[in-house]
Amino acid sequence: MKNKVLMGLAAITMVAFLSSCGKVPQEKVDATNAAIAAAQTAEAAVYVPAEFAAVQDSMKAINAAIEVQNSKLFKKFGPIAIKLDETLAAANKVAADAAVKKEEVKKEVEGLMTSIKAVLEENTGLMKKAPRGKEGAAVLEQIKTETATIEASVVEAQGMYDKAAYMDALNKVKAANDRAVGINTELKEAIAKVRR
């Protein structure tokens, strides 16, 4: 009789132990999902896309592993809980990295905006000194048209910057700056040839 009671207690203990291993770590799942949502709000997909995609892939794998464990009689969520802790830490890091990268991009846009305005001003001065022969007049007309396009791009980039779309603003102002610097080089070369 005593053995049957002990065996019964042992069986109950074993079932309790196994069932405690068999619960989805829902708090960790919720915390990790919240951290991923926070990273998304911090625009991680824009500023640190590869890292953000890795965190999302990790969470998809965790969800798949949870489904697999839920289909089993004896569930083991220990390894999943460890993976959730790692993914939570990664999601928090991605959110922080996105904020840092966003600030860096913002500063870069500000620097390029200042730089391109100086180049455009210099180009205006250089156009007055540029050669005006038959070909020169046509080239200067092209440069004026392209300069107007560049100035419009700068205005668009400023609008994007004002809306805190810093990555879009950066791409726009970089392209405009490259074109403005190209015109600057072209004008300086043309003026140098005339002076020889």
N, C-alpha and C positions, 0 to 999 in steps of 0.2 A: 504494500500500500504506500509505504513511504517512498519507494522507488518511483511509483506511478506519479505521485505528487511532484517529486523532484524533476521527473521527465517532463511533466506538464509545465512546470515553471520554466524549465530550460527551453521548451518549445515556445512558450509565450515570450520569453526574453529574446530568443532568436528572431521571432517574427517582428517584435518591436524594434529590434536593432536593424533588421533588413528594411522595414518600412520607414525608419528614420533616414536611411540612405536613399529611400525611394521617393523623396519629395522634391519637386522642382524648386530650385532656389529662386523663387519668384521675386523676392526683394532685390536680389542681385540683378535679375533680368530687367526689372523696372528701372533700377538705378543706371544700368548700362544703356538702356534705351533712352533715358532722360539725358544722359551725357552725350549720346550721339545726336539727339535733337538739339542740344545746346551747341554742339560743334557745327551743326547745319545752320543754326541761327547766326553763328559767328562767321558764316560764309566760308567754311573750310573747303567746300567743293570748289570755290573760286581761287582761294589763296594757297591751299595745300591739297590739291585734288588727289594726288597719289596716296597720301597718308590717310585721307578721309575715306577713299575707296577701300583701302586695306581694312579699316575699322568696320566699315559696312559689310565687307566680305566675311570678316571674322564673326560678326553677329549673325549673319546668314548661316554660317557653319554651326554656330552654337544652337540656333533654332532648329536646324536639321538634326543635330545630335540629341536635343531634347525630345523631338518627335520619335526618334529611334528608341530612346530609353522609355518613353511613355508606352510604347508598344510591347515592352518586355514585362514578364511577370516579376522578376527581381530587378528593380531599377537601381542604377548607380549614377548619381549626379555629382559625385566628388570631383572627377576630372573636369566636368562642365563648370562647376563652381570656380575652380582655379582659372579656367579659360575666361570666365566672366570677369573675374578680378583683373586679369591682364587686359581684357578688352576695355573695361571701364577706365583703367589707367591710361590706355592708349587714346581713348576718346577725349579724356580730359586734356591730354597733352596736345592732341590735334586742335582742340578749341583754342588753347593758349597759343600754339604756333600760328594759327590762322590770324589771331588778333595782332601778333607781332609782325607777321608778313603784311597784313593790311596796312599797318602803320608805316612800314618800310616803303610800300608801294605809294602810299599817300605822299610821303616826303619826296620820293623820286618824281612823282607827277609835279609837285610844287617846284622842284629844281628845274625840270625840263620846261615848265611853263615860263619861268624866268629866262632860261637860256634861249628858248625859241623867240621870245619877244626881242631879245638883244640881237639875234641873228637877222630877224626880219627888218629891224631898224637899220642894221648895217647894210643889208641888201638894198634898201631904199636909197641909201647914200651912194652905194657902189653903182647903182643903175644910172645915176646922174653922170658918173665918170665913164661909163661903158661906151665903147665905140658905136657910132651911129650910121655906118655905111649902109649899103643896100641890104646886105644880110643881117647886119647888126640891128636894124630897126625891126625886122621880122622876129628876130630872136628875143629882143627886148619886149615885144608884144606878147610873145609866148610866156616869158618870165613873169610879166604882169598878171596874166591869166592864172598861171600856176600859183603865184603869190596870193592871189585872191582866194584860190581853193585852199591853200595852206592856212590862211587866216580864218576861213570858215571852219576848217577842221579844229583849229585852236579854240574857237568859240564853242564848238560841239564838245570838245574835251573838257572845257571849263564847266559846261552844263552837266556833264557826267560826273565830274569831280564834286560839283555842288550837291548832286544827288547821292554822294558817297559810293558811286560806282567806280572806285579807284582803278581797278584792273582794266576796265573798258577805257577809262580816261587815259591810262598809261599807254595802252596799245595805240590809241588814236594820236596822242601827242608825240609818241616815238616816231610813228610813220611821218607825221608832219615835220618833225624836227629833222629827220633824215633828208627829206626833200628840200627843206630850207637850207641845210648845210650844203647839199649838192649844188643848189643855185648859187650860194655864196662862193663856193670853189670855182664854179664856172665863170662867174663875173670877175673874180680876182685874176683868173688865167687870161681872160679876154683883155682886161686892162693892162696886164703885164706885157702881153704881145704888142700892144699899141705903143707902149713906152719904149720898146727896144729900138 
